[in-house]
Amino acid sequence: MTESATAESAPAALREMRWWDIDPVLLMERELFPEDAWSRGMFWSELAHARGPGASRRYLVAEDDGRVVGYAGLVASGEQADVQTIAVARDHWGTGLGARLLTELLRAATDFECAEVLLECRVDNTRAQRLYERFGFEPIGFRRGYYQPGNVDALVMRLTDPSTSVPGTERGTDNHG
């Protein structure tokens, strides 16, 4: 209870993910997604496309007291963006950190001038589905056996016009999420 209260009173700082974040991110990845965790190489590959003039990715970490407690990533291609990953340490669940990470990804999609954002979510991850629905994502289909090796289906969700879901961008609103 104290850890959650601490997380709420001093929100985690969001910043760009860099190569030195890969090890702590991998620890979280393996804890939260033991059956289908990303590899070190997958994160390296994503980060290789996150900087410079041709950047097509946006990856973030959330730090609380020097500890990585969340991360998220998005890839943009033309008018479409895809949320690649989003994760929050269990001791920070319920603090709004997932919403903050998603907000930053949607800002990135808007900066990339994407007209829509897609994502896949495990069909058994109702907590994440509720978060995405709050932001306006709608289910559009399934990918059977998407998550391996567990052979778990993915729910595909889509958000049209991500700029309308980013707090503070709608005219006449003062939403601080």
BELJOPE-V262641 format. One record per backbone hydrogen bond with DSSP energy under -1.0 kcal/mol. CO is the residue of the C=O (numbers start at 1). NH is the residue of the N-H. E is the energy in kcal/mol with one decimal. If there is no record, write none. Layout:
# BELJOPE-V262641
CO&NH&E + CO&NH&E
This chain:
# BELJOPE-V262641
1&5&-2.2 + 2&6&-2.5 + 3&7&-2.4 + 4&8&-2.3 + 5&9&-2.3 + 6&10&-2.1 + 13&63&-2.9 + 15&61&-2.7 + 18&21&-2.2 + 19&22&-1.5 + 21&25&-2.3 + 22&26&-2.8 + 23&27&-1.8 + 24&28&-1.8 + 25&29&-3.1 + 26&30&-2.6 + 27&31&-1.6 + 28&32&-3.0 + 29&33&-2.6 + 39&43&-1.6 + 40&44&-2.6 + 41&45&-2.5 + 42&46&-2.1 + 43&47&-2.7 + 44&48&-1.7 + 46&49&-1.4 + 47&50&-1.7 + 49&56&-2.4 + 49&57&-1.4 + 52&55&-1.6 + 56&76&-3.0 + 58&74&-1.8 + 59&17&-2.5 + 60&72&-1.9 + 61&15&-2.3 + 62&69&-3.1 + 63&13&-2.7 + 64&67&-1.5 + 67&64&-2.7 + 69&89&-3.0 + 70&62&-2.7 + 71&87&-2.8 + 72&60&-2.7 + 73&84&-2.1 + 73&85&-1.4 + 74&58&-2.2 + 75&82&-2.8 + 77&80&-1.8 + 79&115&-2.3 + 79&116&-1.7 + 80&77&-3.1 + 81&118&-2.8 + 82&75&-2.3 + 85&73&-2.7 + 87&71&-2.2 + 89&92&-2.5 + 90&93&-1.6 + 92&95&-1.5 + 96&100&-2.0 + 97&101&-2.6 + 98&102&-2.5 + 99&103&-2.5 + 100&104&-1.9 + 101&105&-2.0 + 102&106&-2.5 + 103&107&-2.1 + 104&108&-2.1 + 105&109&-2.4 + 106&110&-2.1 + 107&111&-2.6 + 108&112&-2.4 + 109&114&-2.7 + 110&113&-1.4 + 115&161&-3.5 + 116&81&-2.2 + 117&159&-2.7 + 118&83&-2.6 + 119&157&-2.6 + 121&155&-3.7 + 122&125&-1.9 + 124&126&-1.1 + 125&129&-1.9 + 126&130&-2.3 + 127&131&-1.6 + 128&132&-2.6 + 129&133&-2.5 + 130&134&-2.0 + 131&135&-1.1 + 132&137&-2.3 + 133&136&-1.6 + 138&158&-2.7 + 141&156&-3.0 + 143&146&-1.3 + 143&154&-2.2 + 147&152&-2.0 + 152&147&-2.8 + 153&123&-2.1 + 154&143&-2.4 + 155&121&-1.9 + 156&140&-3.1 + 156&141&-1.2 + 157&119&-1.7 + 158&138&-2.6 + 159&117&-2.5 + 161&164&-1.8 + 162&165&-1.5 + 166&169&-1.9 + 170&173&-1.6
